């Protein structure tokens, strides 16, 4: 499929599909979290990703071969992916779905700061102020959750850090890899790591690395986690083929209201007043950052064409 940016509506629809499917997968993980060890949940997520995507790669005439540099960065990316999803799955045992997701949406602000520190990107005072505002909104969401459950309320911050680094590494290799091949390879790497952890740490009594026998219903839900997680990320990848990231970035914030609705329907959870205000601040600050990014990109494009 060739890259095209002349179908923005299709891109927006695909990204909207991601925003629906991602919280659905998180909701299943939250439902299973009390009865299925973490490593088993993660193994289902990544093993199914590999089983689905490896045949696609070879059916399209692709390959999983990588240079040593790309393979090393892919391994780092995979570890960050495991940490990010694992931290989210644990957080969901304690927090409402919408609260956990809203806190994790501090990630775009962390991405700006990483760009400043590691890539020398310039951050103007407006975007810096939006980052500070977004962090303040995050604290408003964390505060009632921290009062209720303590330290686990901070786990979505670990999710944000892990995924900010994950996206930073992805940027480093995106132009040198096929996205489906990259996801397939990550699925294989993660599955091997997690299976090894279960085989080694499980017998040593580590509860999160135990392998539990599950009912047929739970087995189907584990299958659903892998399928939904894989399809959600494919929808995100495909959306970028039809619309620019500046168009799609605001759409990602639809995850928060979708997560709120799913959390209410499945678990009866509804954010309290303080958390709801925090979510609105996070969304507003994030959208402003997106606006500033788009404005700066247009200015750079205009300056380039007039030289």
ABEGO torsion letter per residue (X at the ends): XBBBAABAAAAAAAAAAAAAAAAAAAAAAAAAAAABBAAAAAAAAAAAAAAAAAAAAAAAGBBABBBAAAAAAAAAAAAAAAAAAAAAAAAAAABBAAAAAAAAAAAAAAAAAAAAAAAGBBBBAAAAAAAAAAAAAAAAAAAAAAAAAEAAAAAAAAAAAAAAAAAAAAAAAAAABBAAAAAAAAAAAAAAAAAAAAAAAAAAGBAAABBBBBBAAAAAAAAAAAAAAAAAAAAAAAAAAABBAAAAAAAAAAAAAAAAAAAAAAAGBBBBAAAAAAAAAAAAAAAAAAAAAAAAAAAAAAAAAAX
